Amino acid sequence: MKLTSYKSQGLASYGLWQDAAIVDLPALYAMQGRAAAPASVLDLIERGQAALEEVRNAITAAAGTFGAAHRDPAALELLPPVTRPPKVFCIGRNYAEHAKEAGFEMSPIPIMFNRYTATLIGHGAQVLFPKVSEQLDWEGELAVVIGKGHRGQIAREAAMDHVFGYTAFNDITVRDYQFRTTQYLAGKNFRTSGPLGPVLVTKDALPDPHGVQIRTRVNGVEMQNANTSTMHFDIPFIINHLSEFIDLEAGDVIAMGTPAGVGFKRKPPLFLKPGDVVEVEVEGIGILSNPVVADA
C-alpha cells in the first residue's frame, strides 16, 4: 500500500496510489457511506491496524471503480506523506564508505541530529538555493516511519513491530553551515531542504528494508548507488537506541543515513545550483524528484 498527501485546489487531502492514479480516501469513504475517514495520513497511522484494514476494505469494495474519488497526480501539489510528523531524527555516517569519503572513523554509537518539520517538502516542490552559501549538497536516504508509539525503551527484537512503513528522503545540506561548528543544526535545517516522499509504503509492501537499492541522480547523472544492506546500524538497533532516551510516537520519521557519493567530497567538489534537478530513488518506493531554484 502506497499512501500520499497532497493539495488539490488549495485543499489538503490524502490518498492511495493505485496504478497510475491516486484514490482520495476521504472521498472514497463518503462514496461508500462509511464513517468519516481519518483526517490525514498521520491520523491514519495513529489509529492503528484497524484503520489500515478499513482502507483495504474500502479499496476492495470499490472493485477498481473509484469515480469521484479518482485524482490525477499531475493536477496535485504533492506534500510530504506525513505532513507534520511529531519528530524527525537523522542518523549520520551510517554507511562506512560515506564516513570514509568524509574523512571520519565509524562511530561506535549512532550519530544523530534533528530536523524540524517546517523544512520538509514534497515530491516536485522547489528546493531554494540559499542566498548565504553556494555549498548546497544532496544526501539520498531511506526513511522509516514509526507506526506504534511506545513509552520507554523498545527491545531490538520488537522494534519492527513499531514500524508503519518507509519513504524516500533527501537530506539536503548546506555544507559550510554544517561544519562551521560541531553542531549540524543550521546546515541541516535550511528552509525547503527536506524533500520527503513521494509515497509512504506500508511495511508489508516492503518486507526487507535492509536490502533495497538507493540511487541519487543530479540532472540524470548518477551520484550515489548503494544498498541498505551496507548500513552500519540497522533499523532495530536505531529504534532501540532512540527509545533509550526519548519516547517514540506514531508518525515519527527516522532518516537512516546516506551512502557515499555526496558532492562536497568529490574532486573537485560538486554542489547543487539553480536549474538542477535532484532525484532520490529508493527501490520499492519510487523516485523523489525536486528542482533547485534561486531563493528570491
N, C-alpha and C positions, 0 to 999 in steps of 0.2 A: 504494500500500500504506500502510495506517494502523496503526501499532503503538501499543500502550498497555501500561502497567504497572499492577498493582493488587494488592490483598489480598483474599483470599476465605477467610472463617472464620479470619482471623489469619495465613494463609499467603501469602507473596508469590509472584506469578507474572507472566506477561505474555502478550499475545496480539495478535490481529489483528482490527480492526474489519471485520466482513463483514456488509453490510447493516445491520440494527439490532441485531446481536448481536456478541459477542466470541468468537473461537475461541482457546481456550487452546492455545498452540503446544506446550509440553511434553506435554500430554495427547494432542494430535493425533499427535505423533511416536510416542508409545508405542502408540497405537491402530494405527498403520500399521506397527509393527515396525521403525521407523527407529532409527538410532543416537540416543543421547540428544540432545535439543535443546540449544542454547546456554542457559546458566543464566539469562540476563537479556537485556534489550534492549542493554545495554552490551556484554555478551559477544557478542551477535549482530553488533553494529557492528564490534567488534574482529576478528572472524573474517573479515570482508570480503565481497566479492561472491559467492563460492561459497556462503557460508552463507545469503545472501539468496536466491539461486537455489533452495536447498534448501527454504526456506519456500514459495516459489512452487510448487515441485513438490508439496509436501505439500498445499497448498490445491487445486491442480488435481486431484490424485489423490482427494481427498475428494469431488469432484463435488457439492458442496453438501450433503453428509451429514456432519455433524460429531458427532452422538451425544453421548458423554460429554465431548467437548471443548467443547461449547456452554456459554457463560456469559451470564447475563442481566446487562447493565450496571447495572441498578437494584439488584442484590444485591451489588455490588462496591464496595470502597473504592478509588477511583482514586488513583494515585500520579503523580508526575512521570514522563513517558515514559522518560526516562533518570534513574533514581532517585539515582544518586551520580556525576554527571559529574566527570571529573578537574578541570576548571576551568570557571568561569563568568565570562565577560567581558561588560561592559555598555558600550555606546557612548552617550555623552552628546551632546545638541544636534546630532543628525544630520538634523534637519529644520529648514529655515530659519525657518518660521513659528513653531515651538516656541522656537527661540533668540530670535526677535523678541519673543514674548509674555513670555519670561522676562527680557528686557532685556539680552541679551548679543549680541555680534557672533558670526558664524560663525567657528569656529577653523580655521586653515589646516591643522592636523593633527587627527586624531581625539582627542576627549576620552574617556578610558577610566577605568573603575573596576571593582573586583572584587566579586562576590558570593560568599558561602560557600554550599556545597551544603546546609548544615543549615537554611537559610532557605527552601528550596524546598518547595512543597506541590502537591498535585494538584487537578484539577478537582473542585469540590464541597467541598473542605476549608475549614475556617474560618480566616479572617484575623482575628487577635487585635488588637483595638483597644488600643493601648498605654496603660498607666497614667500614663506620664510626659509625654504630649503629646496634643493634640487636632488635630494637623495631619497627618492620615493621607490621603495623596493617591494617585491612580491614574496609571499610565502603560502604555497598551497598546502592545505591540510584536510584531514578527516576530522569532523567534529561529532561528538557524542551528545545526545540529548537525554537527560535524565527523565524517567517516567514516574517512578515511585520514590517519593521523598522518604527521608528517614532521620530520626533524631538519634544522634550518636554514630559510632563507627560502624561501617558496613564491612563484614568479613569478605575477603577476596573471593571465596567460593560462592558467595551470594551476590556478588557485585553485578553480574549481568542480569539478574532479576530486576535490577533497578534501572535498566536502560530501556528507553522508549524507542529510540531509533538513531539515525545518523544523517548527517548532511555534509555539504562541502563548505569550506571556509577559506578565505584569502586574508591572511593576517598582514595586510599591507602596512609597511613600516617606514617611518621617516628616520633614516639611519643616524644622522648626526644628532638628532634629538634623543634617540635611543641611547647612544653611547656617551653623551655629554656628562652623564652621572652614572652611578651604579644602579639606578632605578630606571626600569624600562617604561614607566608610566607615560611620559609625554610622547615618546616616539611611537607608542602603540595605541594612542587614543586620539589621533587627529580626526577631525570630522570626516565622515564618509569613508573611513579607512577599514571598515569591517564587512566586506561582502560575505553574505551567508545565503546558501540555497543551492539550486533553485527550489529543491523539494526536501522534505523530511521523510526519509524512507524508514518505515517501521522495521524493527529488528528481525521479524520473521521473514522479511523480504531481502535481508542481507545477513544471512546466517553466520558468515565468517568475516567480521570486520578486520581481523588480523591477517587477511590475505587478499587485500584489494590494491589495485594499482592507483597511484596518484600521479597525475601529469599536470604541469603548468606550462602554458604557452603565452608568448607575447607576440602579437601580430602574426600568429600562426607558427612561430618558431618555438620548438620545444626547449624549455629551460630546466624543468625538473621532471624526473621519471623515476619513481621508486615504489616499493611495495610496503604496505603497513606491517608485513611480517618482520621487517627490519627495525621496527620501533624498539627502543631500549626498554621502556616501561610500557607494559600492555594496559588495556583498559581496566581490568580488575585491580591491578596494582594502583593505578591513579585514583580510582574511586575509593579504594580502601585508604589511601594516603590522605586524600582531601577530607574524607569523613572523620579522620582523626581529630581535626580541629574546627570543622565547620559543618553544620547540618546541610545536607543536600536537599534540594526542593525539586518538585516536578517542574520541568521546563528549563532547569539549569543547563547551560551549554559548556562542554569541555572540549577545547580545541587541542588535538593530540600532538601538535608539533609539526614542523616542516622538515622535509628531507633536503639533501644537498641540491645546489643549483641556484641559490639566491644571487641577486645581482651585485651586491656590494663586494663580494669576494672574487668576482671574475677579473680577468686580466686582459684589458683594463676593466674597471668597474662599469657595470651597465645598470642604468636606472630607468624607471618609467618616466615618460614625458607626455605632455598633452598630445592627443591624437592616437596614442597607443590603445590597444585592446588587450586586456589580460584575461586569460581563461584558466580556470582550475577544473580539471576533470577527475572525478573520483569514480572508479569502476562500481557499477551497480547503483549509482546515484544520478550522475549526469554531469553536465557542463555548467559551471558558474562563470558567466562572462560579464565583464564590466569595462566600459570605455573610461579613459582618463581625459579630463578636461581641465583647463586652467580655472583656478578659483578667482572668480570675478569680484 
